Amino acid sequence: MDGDLGDFLRSRRARIQPEDVGLPSYGRRRVPGLRREEVAQLAGVSVDYYIRLEQGRGPGGTSRTKSGGVSDAVLDSIARVLRLDKTEHAYLLSVARPPKKDGRRRSAPRVRPGVQRLLDGMERTPAFVLGPAMDALAWNTLGDTVHGFGRMPPGRRNLVRQFFLESQGRDLYADRAVVAAQSVANLRLSAGAHPDDHRVRDLIGELSLKSEEFRRLWADHQVKACLYGVKRLRHPVAGLLTLPYESLTLPETPEQTLVVYTPEPGSETAERLALLGSWATAH
């Protein structure tokens, strides 16, 4: 994850044109977007300070907090200049001031029994719990029937790995390009929030080695949380499923996310899910 701060800042200033922020463009530029000197000027910091920040060398000087990190005021100013949205702003804060690594490899987070009972109680709704690396930690029967978690080897039950590296994952999503971009943007956000999680780092390393598509999308430095939306899945038994979803952070375990598919009552997808549930019980 080294270099993420500089790469992120460079990618964001490249998308801002001088005229967007009231600066003269002075004709054709060698590279797109704002120069580092212009970002520094607009953010109210010295050029050397900003260059050091973008190069990951640490800014030094009087703008450091007591903890040794970059101050909120500086990061807020840079976020304003680069027109970062709320999610990108949070990502900037996390990668600019990552926590100290303790070097320990923690075991997979466990899902509380009460959460599993909650999942099991949603008999007509596919639902599952994901960890920071988008590993499936728990699920109900319909969630398993839709995604096939139970058929994946233990330790490999990961939606992003399945999507980029396995034919089953590639064929499941009707809107593949959209889901690919969303998955990578969400994984980058998680990587910024959990820089010391070896599962996140290992997954990024594996996908970077094995998937050209992932490498290309990762290099875009898009950051976005998948909080809600609609996914269209081509299920091998049920056919096309149009599934609105909601993602909820579990209060006691904020590194775990409950994902629930919420099809419209009486819709064709709801009827297909009911048949799928009966099929799963029979098999």
C-alpha positions as CSV (number, residue, x, y, z in Angstrom):
1,M,0.0,0.0,0.0
2,D,3.0,2.3,0.0
3,G,2.7,5.2,-2.3
4,D,-1.1,5.3,-2.2
5,L,-1.3,8.8,-0.9
6,G,0.9,10.3,-3.6
7,D,-0.8,8.2,-6.4
8,F,-4.2,9.3,-5.1
9,L,-3.3,13.0,-5.0
10,R,-1.8,12.9,-8.5
11,S,-4.8,11.2,-9.9
12,R,-7.2,13.7,-8.3
13,R,-5.3,16.8,-9.4
14,A,-5.1,15.4,-13.0
15,R,-8.9,15.6,-13.3
16,I,-9.1,19.3,-12.2
17,Q,-8.6,21.8,-15.0
18,P,-7.1,25.3,-14.2
19,E,-10.2,27.1,-15.4
20,D,-12.3,25.0,-13.0
21,V,-10.7,26.7,-10.1
22,G,-10.3,30.2,-11.7
23,L,-6.7,29.8,-12.9
24,P,-5.4,30.7,-16.4
25,S,-4.5,27.6,-18.4
26,Y,-1.6,29.2,-20.3
27,G,-2.2,27.1,-23.4
28,R,-1.5,23.4,-23.8
29,R,-0.1,21.6,-20.8
30,R,2.4,18.7,-20.8
31,V,0.3,16.7,-18.4
32,P,-3.5,17.1,-17.7
33,G,-4.9,18.8,-14.6
34,L,-3.4,21.1,-12.0
35,R,0.3,21.4,-11.3
36,R,1.6,20.7,-7.8
37,E,2.5,24.3,-7.4
38,E,-1.1,25.4,-8.2
39,V,-2.6,22.9,-5.7
40,A,-0.2,24.2,-3.0
41,Q,-1.1,27.8,-3.8
42,L,-4.9,27.2,-3.7
43,A,-4.6,25.1,-0.5
44,G,-2.5,27.8,1.2
45,V,0.6,25.6,1.9
46,S,4.1,25.9,0.6
47,V,5.1,24.1,-2.6
48,D,7.8,22.1,-0.8
49,Y,5.2,21.0,1.8
50,Y,2.8,19.7,-0.8
51,I,5.5,18.0,-2.9
52,R,6.8,16.2,0.2
53,L,3.2,15.1,1.0
54,E,2.7,13.8,-2.5
55,Q,6.0,12.0,-2.5
56,G,5.2,10.4,0.9
57,R,8.3,11.9,2.6
58,G,6.3,13.7,5.3
59,P,5.8,17.4,5.3
60,G,7.6,18.4,8.4
61,G,7.5,22.0,9.7
62,T,4.8,23.5,11.9
63,S,1.7,22.0,10.3
64,R,2.1,18.7,12.0
65,T,-0.2,17.6,14.8
66,K,1.0,16.4,18.1
67,S,0.8,12.8,16.9
68,G,3.1,13.6,14.0
69,G,0.6,13.5,11.2
70,V,-0.7,16.1,8.7
71,S,-3.2,18.5,10.3
72,D,-6.9,18.3,9.6
73,A,-6.7,21.9,8.3
74,V,-4.2,21.1,5.6
75,L,-6.0,17.9,4.5
76,D,-9.3,19.7,4.4
77,S,-7.8,22.5,2.3
78,I,-6.3,20.0,-0.2
79,A,-9.6,18.1,-0.3
80,R,-11.4,21.4,-1.1
81,V,-9.0,22.3,-3.9
82,L,-9.2,18.8,-5.5
83,R,-13.0,18.8,-5.1
84,L,-13.1,15.5,-3.2
85,D,-16.4,14.1,-2.3
86,K,-17.2,12.9,1.2
87,T,-15.9,9.3,0.6
88,E,-12.7,10.5,-1.1
89,H,-12.1,13.0,1.7
90,A,-12.4,10.2,4.3
91,Y,-10.0,8.1,2.2
92,L,-7.5,11.0,2.1
93,L,-7.5,11.2,5.9
94,S,-7.0,7.5,6.3
95,V,-4.0,7.2,3.9
96,A,-2.4,10.4,5.0
97,R,-2.4,9.3,8.6
98,P,-2.4,5.5,8.7
99,P,-2.1,3.8,12.1
100,K,1.1,2.2,13.2
101,K,1.4,-1.5,12.1
102,D,1.9,-4.0,14.8
103,G,3.0,-6.9,12.5
104,R,0.5,-9.4,13.9
105,R,-1.6,-11.6,11.5
106,R,-5.0,-11.7,13.1
107,S,-7.4,-14.5,12.6
108,A,-10.6,-14.1,10.6
109,P,-13.2,-12.0,12.4
110,R,-16.0,-14.0,13.9
111,V,-19.7,-13.2,13.5
112,R,-21.7,-13.0,16.7
113,P,-24.3,-15.8,17.1
114,G,-27.0,-13.1,17.3
115,V,-26.1,-11.9,13.9
116,Q,-26.3,-15.4,12.5
117,R,-29.7,-15.8,14.0
118,L,-30.7,-12.5,12.3
119,L,-29.5,-13.9,9.0
120,D,-31.4,-17.2,9.4
121,G,-34.6,-15.3,10.3
122,M,-34.6,-13.7,6.9
123,E,-35.9,-16.8,5.1
124,R,-37.2,-15.0,2.0
125,T,-34.3,-12.6,1.6
126,P,-30.7,-13.3,0.6
127,A,-28.3,-11.9,3.2
128,F,-24.7,-12.3,4.2
129,V,-21.9,-10.6,6.2
130,L,-18.7,-9.4,4.6
131,G,-15.3,-8.5,6.2
132,P,-12.9,-5.7,5.2
133,A,-11.5,-7.8,2.3
134,M,-15.1,-8.7,1.2
135,D,-14.7,-12.2,2.6
136,A,-18.0,-13.9,3.2
137,L,-18.1,-14.5,7.0
138,A,-21.7,-15.6,7.4
139,W,-24.8,-16.1,5.3
140,N,-28.3,-17.4,5.3
141,T,-29.7,-20.2,3.0
142,L,-30.8,-17.9,0.2
143,G,-27.6,-15.9,0.3
144,D,-25.7,-19.1,-0.1
145,T,-27.9,-20.3,-2.9
146,V,-27.4,-17.1,-4.8
147,H,-23.6,-16.8,-4.4
148,G,-22.6,-20.3,-3.6
149,F,-20.5,-19.5,-0.5
150,G,-20.8,-23.1,0.7
151,R,-19.2,-24.5,-2.5
152,M,-16.2,-22.2,-2.1
153,P,-13.1,-23.6,-0.3
154,P,-12.8,-22.3,3.3
155,G,-10.5,-19.3,3.3
156,R,-11.4,-18.5,-0.4
157,R,-15.0,-17.3,0.1
158,N,-14.4,-13.9,-1.3
159,L,-16.7,-12.0,-3.7
160,V,-13.9,-9.9,-5.3
161,R,-11.6,-12.9,-5.9
162,Q,-14.6,-14.9,-7.3
163,F,-15.5,-12.0,-9.6
164,F,-12.1,-11.4,-11.1
165,L,-10.5,-14.9,-11.1
166,E,-13.3,-17.5,-11.4
167,S,-15.6,-18.1,-14.3
168,Q,-18.5,-18.6,-12.0
169,G,-18.0,-15.0,-10.7
170,R,-17.4,-13.6,-14.2
171,D,-20.7,-15.1,-15.5
172,L,-22.9,-14.2,-12.5
173,Y,-23.2,-10.5,-13.0
174,A,-25.2,-9.1,-15.9
175,D,-23.6,-5.6,-15.6
176,R,-20.0,-6.8,-15.4
177,A,-18.1,-3.5,-16.1
178,V,-20.2,-1.6,-13.6
179,V,-19.7,-4.2,-10.8
180,A,-16.0,-4.5,-11.6
181,A,-15.5,-0.7,-11.1
182,Q,-17.6,-0.7,-8.0
183,S,-15.8,-3.6,-6.4
184,V,-12.4,-2.1,-6.9
185,A,-13.4,1.3,-5.7
186,N,-15.0,-0.2,-2.6
187,L,-11.9,-2.4,-2.0
188,R,-9.6,0.6,-2.2
189,L,-11.7,2.4,0.4
190,S,-11.5,-0.6,2.7
191,A,-7.7,-0.8,2.1
192,G,-7.4,2.8,3.3
193,A,-9.5,2.2,6.4
194,H,-7.7,-1.1,7.2
195,P,-4.0,-0.7,6.2
196,D,-2.9,-3.3,8.6
197,D,-5.3,-6.1,7.6
198,H,-3.2,-8.8,5.9
199,R,-6.3,-10.3,4.2
200,V,-6.9,-7.0,2.3
201,R,-3.2,-6.7,1.4
202,D,-3.0,-10.3,0.3
203,L,-6.1,-10.0,-1.8
204,I,-4.8,-6.9,-3.6
205,G,-1.5,-8.6,-4.2
206,E,-3.1,-11.7,-5.6
207,L,-5.5,-9.8,-7.9
208,S,-2.7,-7.5,-9.1
209,L,-0.7,-10.5,-10.2
210,K,-3.4,-12.5,-11.8
211,S,-5.9,-10.0,-13.3
212,E,-5.1,-7.4,-15.9
213,E,-8.6,-6.0,-15.5
214,F,-8.1,-5.5,-11.8
215,R,-4.7,-3.8,-12.3
216,R,-6.2,-1.3,-14.7
217,L,-9.1,-0.4,-12.4
218,W,-6.8,-0.3,-9.4
219,A,-4.6,2.2,-11.1
220,D,-7.5,4.6,-11.6
221,H,-7.6,5.2,-7.8
222,Q,-11.4,5.4,-7.7
223,V,-12.8,5.4,-4.1
224,K,-16.5,4.6,-3.5
225,A,-18.6,2.9,-0.8
226,C,-21.1,0.4,-2.0
227,L,-23.9,1.3,0.4
228,Y,-26.9,0.6,-1.7
229,G,-27.9,0.0,-5.3
230,V,-29.1,-2.7,-7.6
231,K,-27.3,-5.8,-8.9
232,R,-28.5,-8.0,-11.7
233,L,-27.4,-11.6,-11.4
234,R,-27.7,-14.4,-13.9
235,H,-28.3,-17.3,-11.7
236,P,-27.8,-20.8,-13.3
237,V,-31.1,-22.1,-11.8
238,A,-33.3,-19.0,-11.2
239,G,-32.3,-17.0,-14.3
240,L,-32.0,-13.2,-14.2
241,L,-32.5,-11.7,-10.8
242,T,-32.9,-7.9,-10.3
243,L,-31.8,-7.4,-6.7
244,P,-31.8,-4.0,-4.9
245,Y,-29.4,-4.2,-1.9
246,E,-28.6,-2.4,1.3
247,S,-25.3,-2.5,3.1
248,L,-25.3,-1.9,6.9
249,T,-22.3,-1.6,9.2
250,L,-22.7,-3.7,12.3
251,P,-22.5,-1.4,15.4
252,E,-20.4,-3.6,17.6
253,T,-18.1,-4.8,14.8
254,P,-17.7,-1.9,12.4
255,E,-15.3,-4.0,10.2
256,Q,-18.2,-6.2,9.3
257,T,-20.9,-5.3,6.8
258,L,-24.4,-6.8,6.6
259,V,-25.6,-7.0,3.0
260,V,-29.3,-7.7,2.3
261,Y,-30.9,-8.1,-1.1
262,T,-34.4,-6.4,-1.0
263,P,-36.4,-7.4,-4.1
264,E,-39.8,-5.7,-4.7
265,P,-42.6,-7.7,-3.1
266,G,-44.6,-9.5,-5.8
267,S,-41.9,-8.9,-8.5
268,E,-40.7,-11.6,-10.8
269,T,-37.4,-11.6,-8.9
270,A,-39.2,-12.2,-5.6
271,E,-41.1,-15.1,-7.2
272,R,-37.9,-16.6,-8.5
273,L,-36.3,-16.3,-5.2
274,A,-39.2,-18.1,-3.5
275,L,-38.8,-20.9,-6.1
276,L,-35.0,-20.9,-5.5
277,G,-35.5,-21.3,-1.8
278,S,-37.8,-24.3,-2.4
279,W,-35.2,-25.7,-4.8
280,A,-32.4,-25.2,-2.3
281,T,-34.4,-27.0,0.5
282,A,-35.1,-29.9,-1.9
283,H,-31.4,-30.2,-2.8
